[in-house]
Structures are given as C-alpha cells and as structure tokens.
C-alpha cells in the first residue's frame, strides 16, 4: 500500500472541524492514509467517528489507521492501528490481530526500528523528525540523519512525522522517507483539500527519478 500522504486528523488544529469532515476533505485532496487520533474523546464517540471514517476511506480506496486504540480499530473495521513506544507492544498486538491487519509503530532510533520490525510491524514512523507543536508529547526532533540511518537499517516502509512542511518535504523524502505523516500542514489549513493536494504533489516530485537521492538540505 502507499504511505505517501498520511494525514492525521485533529479537531483543535483543524479549526474545530470534525475528524470526519477533516478526513473527507483530505481524501478529496488525495490522502493515501487517514489516522484518527484523539486523546480526549470518550470511547463511544471515538468508535462512531471511526466507523464514519472507515466508510469514507473505503469509498476512496484509502487506508484507515486508528491511533493507539487496538480495541476500537478492530471493532470499527479499521485497516490497522498505530502504536507508540508506551502502547501495547507490537509483538503482543500481532498475536491477536488478523493476518492482514496493519500495525504501525512510532520509533526514535535505529534500535527501536529494528526491534519493531522483528516484532512484526508493517511500517515505521520516525517521530518527530523536526520539533513540532502539533503533539505535546513529541519531544525534540530526531533529524534527517536519524531518518537516513533508520532507512538503511530496515526494509519496512518509513513515514516521517513531526514538523513536516511544504518547505522541507523534499529533504525528508530525499533522506529516505517513503511518505510524510502530517497534521498542521494539511488539517490546520483553511482549505484542507488544496493543502493535501499540494503536499501530495510535492511528495511525488521529490520521489521522481533524479530527485530521490538528492542530498538533504538540513539535518
């Protein structure tokens, strides 16, 4: 599957628009993956929101990933779950999910990346690449050198998250990312569809022959 443009919904950053509405607009702009992430919504509301987004992504032929909540991901029929280092271990999650269920894992080092791959992760997300205000618990940026080191150490699809903008997406792809997970750069814009379309185009350009191996502009 494609991980090029991976959009994470956030109602606060999304100017009060619902997760479902943000997902709908991002999909119209070409998002390949939608992740539902909400640390404050109660489980029942989060479940019903997940079912709405599952329907949208199904119609669009996109992937739907649930953040953290493996139980809700399975109940809502999501394509997968994204787990952090403080969530259920990837290996334990892999034991109880269907064979084709996708498990993504946030990592911050080569060691964590290798461990996640061995444990059964389907894709990795270096989080954060750059400093970001979109996630309160993100910590300092790991930089493009760490991104490149992880790319060299694993064969899994690698997504970059944290501080990704139109200005630095070329460097991120050039350093080895297969795609970019974004919040503010898409759902924080007034026109989410146009923002998604622009980011998708920049990713495609960065992946074009002769561009992918260009030297990163910043570390």
C-alpha positions in Angstrom: 0.0 0.0 0.0 1.0 3.6 -0.4 2.1 5.7 2.5 2.9 8.9 0.5 0.5 11.3 2.1 -0.5 10.2 5.6 -3.0 12.6 7.2 -3.7 12.6 11.0 -6.9 14.3 12.0 -7.0 16.7 14.9 -10.1 18.8 15.7 -8.3 21.5 17.6 -5.6 22.1 15.0 -8.4 21.6 12.4 -10.1 24.7 13.5 -13.0 23.0 15.2 -13.9 20.9 12.2 -14.8 17.3 13.0 -12.5 14.4 12.4 -14.9 13.0 9.8 -15.0 16.3 7.9 -11.3 16.7 8.0 -10.8 13.2 6.7 -13.3 13.8 3.9 -11.5 16.9 2.8 -8.1 15.3 3.0 -9.3 12.3 1.0 -10.6 14.6 -1.7 -7.0 16.0 -1.9 -5.5 12.6 -2.4 -4.6 11.4 1.1 -3.4 7.8 1.0 -3.8 7.1 4.7 -6.1 8.7 7.3 -5.2 8.2 11.0 -7.8 9.0 13.6 -6.1 10.5 16.7 -7.9 11.9 19.7 -6.7 11.7 23.3 -9.8 13.3 24.8 -12.9 11.8 23.1 -14.8 9.2 25.0 -14.6 5.6 23.7 -18.2 5.5 22.4 -17.8 8.8 20.4 -14.4 7.7 19.1 -15.9 4.4 17.9 -18.7 6.0 16.0 -16.3 8.5 14.5 -14.0 5.6 13.4 -16.9 3.9 11.7 -17.7 7.1 9.7 -14.1 7.5 8.6 -13.9 3.8 7.8 -16.7 4.3 5.3 -15.0 7.3 3.8 -11.7 5.6 3.3 -13.3 2.5 1.9 -15.1 4.6 -0.7 -11.9 6.5 -1.6 -9.7 3.3 -1.7 -7.5 4.8 1.1 -6.2 3.2 4.3 -7.7 3.9 7.7 -5.4 3.6 10.8 -6.6 4.1 14.4 -4.1 5.7 16.8 -3.3 3.7 20.0 -6.7 2.0 20.4 -6.4 -1.5 19.1 -9.8 -2.4 20.5 -11.6 0.3 18.6 -9.5 -0.3 15.5 -10.7 -3.9 15.4 -14.3 -3.0 16.4 -14.6 -0.3 13.7 -13.1 -2.5 10.9 -10.0 -0.2 10.5 -7.2 -1.4 8.3 -4.8 -1.1 11.2 -3.5 0.6 14.3 -0.6 2.8 15.1 1.3 2.1 18.3 3.7 4.3 20.2 6.6 3.1 22.4 4.3 3.4 25.5 1.4 1.5 23.9 0.8 -2.2 23.6 4.0 -3.9 22.3 3.9 -4.6 18.6 4.6 -8.3 19.2 1.6 -8.7 21.5 -0.7 -6.9 19.2 0.5 -9.0 16.3 -0.6 -12.2 18.2 -4.2 -11.2 18.4 -5.0 -9.4 15.1 -5.9 -10.8 11.7 -3.1 -11.7 9.3 -3.8 -8.7 7.0 -4.2 -6.2 9.8 -1.6 -3.3 9.6 0.5 -2.4 12.6 2.5 0.8 12.5 5.0 1.8 15.2 6.5 5.1 16.2 10.3 4.9 16.7 13.0 7.3 17.7 16.2 5.3 17.0 17.6 2.6 14.8 17.4 0.2 17.8 13.7 0.8 18.2 13.1 0.5 14.5 14.9 -2.9 14.2 13.0 -4.2 17.3 9.7 -3.1 15.8 10.4 -4.8 12.5 11.4 -8.0 14.3 8.3 -7.8 16.4 6.0 -7.7 13.4 5.4 -4.1 12.5 4.3 -3.3 8.9 5.6 0.2 8.8 7.6 2.6 10.9 7.2 6.3 11.7 10.1 8.3 12.9 8.5 10.7 15.4 9.3 13.5 15.4 11.7 14.3 12.6 11.6 18.1 13.4 10.3 19.9 16.5 6.6 20.3 16.4 3.8 21.9 18.4 1.1 19.5 17.0 1.9 16.8 19.6 2.6 17.9 23.2 4.5 14.7 24.0 6.6 14.6 20.8 9.9 15.8 22.3 12.8 17.1 20.3 13.3 16.4 16.6 15.5 13.4 15.7 16.6 15.0 12.5 17.3 13.7 9.0 20.4 11.8 9.9 18.4 9.5 12.2 15.8 9.2 9.4 18.6 8.1 7.0 20.1 5.7 9.5 16.7 4.0 10.1 16.1 3.8 6.3 19.5 2.0 6.0 18.6 -0.4 8.8 15.2 -1.6 7.8 13.2 -2.7 4.7 9.9 -1.6 6.2 8.0 1.4 4.8 9.2 4.5 6.7 7.0 7.5 7.3 8.3 10.8 8.7 6.2 12.8 11.2 6.7 16.0 13.1 7.3 19.5 11.7 6.8 18.4 8.1 6.1 21.3 5.8 6.0 22.1 2.1 9.4 23.7 2.5 11.1 20.6 4.0 9.2 17.7 2.5 11.8 17.4 -0.3 14.6 16.9 2.2 12.5 14.4 4.1 11.9 12.2 1.1 15.5 12.6 0.0 16.7 11.3 3.3 14.8 8.1 2.8 11.2 8.5 3.9 8.5 6.7 1.9 5.9 9.2 2.9 5.0 12.0 5.3 2.5 12.0 8.2 1.1 15.5 8.6 -1.3 17.3 10.9 -0.9 21.1 10.8 0.4 21.1 7.2 -3.0 19.8 6.0 -5.8 19.8 8.6 -4.5 23.1 10.0 -5.1 24.9 6.7 -8.3 26.7 5.8 -8.6 24.7 2.5 -7.7 21.2 3.6 -8.3 19.6 0.2 -6.0 22.1 -1.6 -3.3 21.7 1.2 -3.5 17.9 0.8 -3.3 18.1 -3.0 -0.3 20.4 -2.8 1.6 18.2 -0.3 0.8 15.1 -2.4 2.2 16.8 -5.5 5.4 17.8 -3.7 5.9 14.2 -2.4 5.5 12.9 -5.9 8.0 15.4 -7.3 10.5 14.5 -4.5 10.2 10.8 -5.4 10.7 11.4 -9.1 13.8 10.0 -10.8 16.9 12.1 -10.1 15.4 13.7 -7.0 15.0 10.9 -4.5 18.8 10.6 -3.8 19.5 14.3 -3.6 21.4 15.4 -0.6 19.2 16.5 2.4 19.1 20.3 2.8 19.1 20.3 6.6 19.7 17.9 9.4 
